[in-house]
Amino acid sequence: MTPRRTQTLLDYLYTGVLYLPMQSRMYVLKPPTPDIMQYMKTAYYTTLHSQRFHQWFTVEQCQQLLIRRGLIPKNYKAVLKELVKTISDMKVDLYLSYFRTGSLRRIYNQLKVARQKYQDMTAKLSHLNCFTLENRAIQQSFIVCLKHCLYYDNQLVFSDISQIPHVVFNYLLITKERLEPTETEVRHMAKTQPFRSAWTVSHGNLFRNRQYTQLLPSQQLAVTFSKMYDNIAESLDRPSDDIVQNDDMCDGWLIWTGRKQEKAQKQKQVENIYGNHKHKHNHNEIFLPARNTQDIERINALNDTGARVVMQQRQAQIQRHGKVKESQLPDQKLARTQLQTQQFKGNRN
């Protein structure tokens, strides 16, 4: 970001005031008060209710239309879910490759490709949102905001909602979205000076005792990221500053730490419920009965990544051959090979 852009966004985060140029004039969009915020929410839900029988597309209908046109695949939800997992895994790889700089460029390139695929897919999914009732309700909420918060020369511009021309409304909405900080920009400011110092000095009360729900979306993001960096700084195994300043590596550290904690928590949960049966009897597996789909999902969630890979390999072989002896399962063959190798090494010694 340029210094000018940085200062403009800082002023916006501190004050919530946005300056909108239009027709050689500079209009001021002030942050809505809690009462106006409630009015905006009321306008949003009233629109959803009052126009629910009008000829609006639903989000699902828009998605089906995109599928029929071949713009998105039928299994787009599974594709998006897999892309999210791929991006998370690559961020973890970046963090774990911090000391292997030769691998960083390759991982960065792969991450860039996966992220672009995700952005393209989400952009296509939102392509027809302008025809949905949800979008109409959002517009009505913003119209209320313009009526009560848009000023010129210290006076409200619109005294009546019906006075807002459609062209002016679209221009103000597009300009507002263009001038507001992106999530990446807010995160950058939350970890750098001078916002970081202002947050620290205020002891987390930078926005003057306003409740979180009363803040603008960008201000809420700033609070979220600031608290995240506070937690990172207080962590006993805090990563280096280079990692903290790199968003992807920092995300990788957070994901990796979360997965470690989740794995330990699941292991403790199993031991608390079923006792330390697995280690006491030197077993690699514990078979738990499942009565329904929900039980199956909960039991599968107790397995780590390695165990899930083993389960997938077993299922694949069973589907190919129909009936397979336990000794012929891929993981059992590998275990026997490893045992024979260890015995061979022991005999040579």
C-alpha angles and dihedrals in degrees: 000000000000118000090248093052090047093052092046092053092045090053089049093050093048097046107019088225118136124193115216118193116212132160095348091309132106113224122195121222106197122199113266118251119237089262092053090046088056090048090052091051090049091051089050096052093039090056092049090052101039096047099038092112095046122105097273125141117242119227089249092054090051090051092049090050090052089050092051090050090052094241094123131021122253091245093050092136091057090045092052092046091051092047091052090051091046092051091048092049092049091051089053089049089053091053093046090047094055091114094040100069092171090070097046097081092051093049092046091053092049091047091050091053094048092046091050091051090052093048092048091051095048091046090055091048091055094044094099098034090109088073095055130097089233091062091047090054091050090052092051090051091052091048088058088050092052092049094054104028110034113098138179121186090353092302131106111258099210123039092177130038091224089062093069108100115221093237092051091047093052092046093051092046094050092044092049092051091047095051098043116095119260122234090257091053093049091050091050092053093045091061100037138061139309096017093049093057092045089053093048095047091049090053090229094312098103094134097056103255094309111151118248092247090055094057126096115257091255091051091049089053090050091053092047094050093042091054090046091056090045089057091047091051091051094047116115091223095041113172122236122279090253090060094044091052092050106078096203095047091045090052088048091054091048092049093045092049092047092051091050091051092045092051092050091047093051091048090051091047092054092047092049092051102036102019126238090304095138096057096033093059096032092243125155095205142039118202114214124189117241123199100185145006093274091056090050092052093049093048093047089051089062090066121090124226094273093052091049090053090052091050091050091050091050093048091049093052093046091051091051098046103023096217122038131178116234090242090059096055113116095241092049091051090050092049091052091048091051091048092050090049091052091047091049091051090048093052092050090053 
